[in-house]
């Protein structure tokens, strides 16, 4: 298949994607029963969905609060300069930080939006002052502390 061809999914593929998004560790046998396929056919379909990039990866989502991470924040970060070299170096440095759990390049006032977790406000302060602001390309940082999570899902609608 060349890059210009689009992989077409059918209703069974959609069922598979919906089920494994909700329960990524479902056994192939249970999945095959839910979608009405032989286990070997179901396994082949999942393999094809992975090979064609519809399934990026299978992960376990950890409860950050249960591990003591009580602070979550979104930071809009403007860089001092927007050159390829500056952006590449910023991305390299910020994505290596364990407190940064998501990083997006965006349009608008901030060049980047990052999601950060910390054990407490002191840990967050230490991250900002001791780590993030030590990255030479960081210009302005605007913080939005999360005070409530109204929806938290990784499920993508499959129509």
C-alpha positions as CSV (number, residue, x, y, z in Angstrom):
1,X,0.0,0.0,0.0
2,X,1.5,3.4,-0.9
3,X,1.2,6.4,1.3
4,X,-1.6,8.0,-0.7
5,X,-4.0,5.0,-0.3
6,X,-6.3,5.2,2.6
7,X,-7.0,2.1,4.8
8,X,-10.7,1.5,4.9
9,X,-12.3,0.1,8.0
10,X,-15.5,-1.7,8.2
11,X,-18.1,-2.1,10.9
12,X,-16.2,-4.9,12.6
13,X,-13.0,-2.9,12.7
14,X,-15.0,0.0,14.2
15,X,-16.4,-2.4,16.9
16,X,-12.9,-3.6,17.6
17,X,-11.6,-0.1,18.0
18,X,-14.4,1.0,20.3
19,X,-14.0,-2.1,22.5
20,X,-10.2,-1.9,22.9
21,X,-10.3,1.9,23.5
22,X,-12.4,1.1,26.6
23,X,-10.5,-2.0,27.6
24,X,-7.0,-2.3,26.1
25,X,-6.2,-5.4,28.0
26,X,-9.2,-7.5,26.8
27,X,-8.1,-10.9,25.7
28,X,-8.3,-11.8,22.0
29,X,-10.8,-14.5,22.8
30,X,-13.1,-12.1,24.6
31,X,-12.7,-9.5,21.9
32,X,-13.5,-12.1,19.2
33,X,-16.6,-13.1,21.0
34,X,-17.8,-9.5,21.3
35,X,-17.4,-8.8,17.6
36,X,-18.5,-12.2,16.4
37,X,-15.3,-13.4,14.7
38,X,-13.0,-16.4,15.0
39,X,-10.1,-15.6,17.4
40,X,-7.6,-15.9,14.5
41,X,-9.6,-13.5,12.3
42,X,-9.9,-11.0,15.2
43,X,-6.2,-11.2,15.9
44,X,-5.4,-10.5,12.2
45,X,-7.7,-7.5,12.2
46,X,-6.1,-6.0,15.3
47,X,-2.7,-6.6,13.7
48,X,-3.8,-4.8,10.5
49,X,-5.2,-1.9,12.5
50,X,-1.8,-1.6,14.2
51,X,0.1,-1.9,10.9
52,X,-2.0,0.8,9.2
53,X,-1.6,3.2,12.1
54,X,-5.1,3.2,13.5
55,X,-3.9,1.8,16.7
56,X,-0.8,3.9,17.9
57,X,0.0,1.8,20.9
58,X,-1.5,0.0,23.9
59,X,-0.9,1.6,27.3
60,X,-1.9,1.5,30.9
61,X,-3.2,4.8,32.2
62,X,-2.0,5.4,35.7
63,X,-4.0,7.5,38.3
64,X,-1.6,10.4,39.0
65,X,-3.5,11.4,42.1
66,X,-3.0,7.9,43.6
67,X,0.7,8.4,43.1
68,X,0.7,11.7,44.9
69,X,0.6,14.1,42.0
70,X,-1.9,16.7,43.3
71,X,-1.2,19.6,40.9
72,X,-1.9,19.6,37.2
73,X,-1.4,22.7,35.1
74,X,-1.5,23.8,31.5
75,X,1.2,26.3,30.5
76,X,1.2,28.5,27.4
77,X,4.9,29.1,26.6
78,X,6.2,31.7,24.2
79,X,9.7,31.4,23.0
80,X,12.2,34.3,22.7
81,X,12.7,33.5,19.0
82,X,10.8,31.3,16.6
83,X,13.5,29.7,14.4
84,X,13.7,26.0,13.6
85,X,16.8,25.6,15.7
86,X,15.3,27.3,18.7
87,X,12.0,25.3,18.4
88,X,13.9,22.0,17.9
89,X,16.1,22.6,21.0
90,X,13.1,23.7,23.1
91,X,11.1,20.6,22.1
92,X,14.1,18.4,22.8
93,X,14.6,19.9,26.3
94,X,11.0,20.1,27.4
95,X,9.9,16.7,26.2
96,X,12.7,15.1,28.3
97,X,11.3,16.5,31.5
98,X,9.3,13.9,33.4
99,X,6.9,16.5,34.8
100,X,5.7,17.4,31.3
101,X,3.1,14.8,30.3
102,X,1.9,16.5,27.1
103,X,3.4,19.0,24.7
104,X,1.7,20.7,21.8
105,X,3.0,23.3,19.3
106,X,0.1,25.7,18.8
107,X,-1.0,28.8,17.0
108,X,-1.8,32.0,18.9
109,X,0.0,33.9,21.6
110,X,1.9,30.9,23.0
111,X,4.0,28.8,20.7
112,X,3.5,25.8,22.9
113,X,1.0,24.3,25.3
114,X,2.3,21.9,27.8
115,X,0.6,19.8,30.5
116,X,2.5,19.5,33.7
117,X,2.0,17.5,36.9
118,X,3.6,18.0,40.3
119,X,3.2,16.5,43.7
120,X,2.3,19.8,45.3
121,X,2.4,23.6,44.7
122,X,6.0,23.8,46.0
123,X,7.0,21.1,43.5
124,X,5.3,23.0,40.8
125,X,7.1,26.2,41.8
126,X,10.4,24.4,41.8
127,X,9.7,23.0,38.4
128,X,8.9,26.5,36.9
129,X,11.8,28.4,38.6
130,X,14.4,25.7,38.7
131,X,13.8,23.8,35.5
132,X,11.5,25.4,32.9
133,X,12.8,28.9,33.2
134,X,16.4,27.6,32.9
135,X,15.7,26.7,29.3
136,X,17.3,29.6,27.4
137,X,14.7,29.9,24.7
138,X,11.7,30.2,27.1
139,X,10.3,33.7,27.0
140,X,6.8,34.1,28.6
141,X,5.0,31.4,30.6
142,X,1.3,31.7,31.4
143,X,-0.1,29.1,33.8
144,X,-3.6,27.7,34.2
145,X,-3.9,25.5,37.2
146,X,-6.5,22.7,36.9
147,X,-9.0,23.0,39.7
148,X,-11.4,20.3,38.5
149,X,-11.4,17.6,35.8
150,X,-14.8,17.4,34.2
151,X,-13.9,14.9,31.5
152,X,-10.8,12.8,31.1
153,X,-10.8,10.3,28.3
154,X,-8.5,8.9,25.6
155,X,-11.5,7.5,23.6
156,X,-11.7,8.8,20.0
157,X,-15.2,8.6,18.5
158,X,-15.4,5.8,15.8
159,X,-18.3,6.4,13.4
